[in-house]
Amino acid sequence: MTKAVLIVYYSWSQTTKRLAQALAAELTAKRVPADIVELTVAADTFSTDMYATSDTAKQQMASGQLPKLTNALPTLTDYQKVLVGGPVWGGQVATPVRTFLRDLHDFQGSIAPFFTDMGTAGDYEVDFKNLVPEVSVESGLEATRQLLSQTQKLQTSIEAWYAEIGLS
């Protein structure tokens, strides 16, 4: 059975996880069939220190040696829309999300990014679209830690985004 939506995300600090869970809760409230999957990498891939993690990610991007995902993923053709989330790292898509996007070249549905940052998204959405030029990419949802701490504003933002990308 085809489901409407897959929410797939990577969360280094659990901030993006909170956003993914809020997105899933809103879909459940709307009775939109959806699944949620967290992208995982080997435990020793990144440091618990954000500066060391940033250095590792820069090395991964420079070398093209993206981290391997350690979890099984569902068959994407089972979904009409995939919401792809991750943290903003240096204004760009986090490397585990880049790994996931690398394999989306033949996805026939649409994807929409959601991302968390400390207040500066940089060129995240441009970078995201450039990673999957042959896929239909809809506008994204940005959430800062401040927005995530304001439940009503977050719900309003999610509802507006869902209306924009056809999930209202």
N, C-alpha and C positions, 0 to 999 in steps of 0.2 A: 504494500500500500504506500502510495506517495504521500509524504508529509509536506506540510507547507513550508516549514522553516527548520533549519539547523543553525544553532548558535555554537560557534566554535571559537575558543579563545585561549590565549596564553596569559598567565598572570604571574609576574615575578614577585610582587609584593602583596598579592591578594586584593589589590585595588581594582584591577580589571575583573577579577572574579566577582566582586560585589556588583559591578555594573552588569555583568553577564547574568547574574542571578536576578537582578531587577528586571532586565529585559525578558527573561523567561517567565517571571511572575506576571508581567503585564500580558504576555501572550496567553498564559493560562487563564487569566481573568477574561480575556477576549475569546476564549475557547478555540484558539488557533493551535492546531497540532504542531508541536515542536519538540526537538531534542536538543540537549545541551552537552557539549563535549569539551573538556579541558585538554589542551595540547600539553604534553609533558616531554621533558628532556631528561637525560641522565642527571642524577643528583649532583654530580661534581662538575657539571657544565658551567655553572655560574657561581660566583661568590655571593655571600650574603651582604657584601659591601657594594653599594650602588656604583661607586667610582671604579672599582675593580671589574664589575659586571659591564660597565660602559666600555672599558678598555678591551675586554674580551670580545664584546659585540663588534667593536670597531675592527679588531683583528679578523673576526669571522667574515665580516663584509668585505674587507680588503682582499682577503685570500679566496673568497668564494666558498670557504669551508663552513657551511651553515650547520648548526647542530641537528643531529638526527632526532626525530620524534620517536618517543618510546612507547606510545600507546597506539592501539588499533583505531582506525577511523571508519566511520560508516561510509557506505557507498553514496557518493554525492548525487548520483542520478536519482536517488530516492527523494530529493528535495527540490522545491521550486525556487527557494531563496536561501542563501547562506549568509548569516551575519558573522563577520570575522572580527574578533577583537584582540587587542593587545595594548601594551604600554607604548608610549612614544619614547624612543631612545634617540636622543640627539636630533630630534625633528624627523626621524625616520621610523619605519616599521621595524619592530623588534625581530631579531633573527629567527626565533622559533616560528613566528608568524610568516616570515619570508619562506621558511622551509615548506610550510603548508601551502602557501600561494604558488610556489614553484610547480606544484602538481595540478593546478587548476586550469591548465591551458585548454582543455576540451569541455569544460563545464558549460552546459547550455542554459542554465537558469541565470539569475542575477545574484550578485553579491553586494553587500553593503558593509563598510567598515565602521566599527565603533572603537574608541580609543580613549585612554586615560593619560593625563599628563599633569604636571605641576603648574600649569598655566601657560605653557608655550608649546603649541603643537607643531610649530615650524611648517615644513612642507609635507606633513604626514600623508594627507590625502593624495597629493600629487605623486609621492613616492609609491603609495599603495596602488594607484591606477597604473603607474608605469611597470609595476611588477606583473600585472595581468592584463596586458593590452588587448588581448583577444576575448576578454570576458566583459559582460555588461556590469559595470560598477556604478552603484547608486551613491547618493550623497551620504556622508558619514555623520556619526554622532560623537561629539567630543564631550568628555566629562572630566572636570578637575576634581581634586579631593574635596574642594569646597562644595561643588554641586552634589557630590555623592553624600555629603553630610546633611543635605537639605532635602528630606524625603519628598515633600510636595513639589518643589521645583524640579527635582529629578523626574518624578512621575510625569509632570507637565512636559518636560523636555523629551521624554521617551514617547509620550503620546503624539507630540508634534512630529517627531522623527518617523514614527510608524505611519502616520498619515502621509508624510512626504514620500515614503518608499512603498506605499501601497499595502500596509498591514493594519489599517484602521478598521 
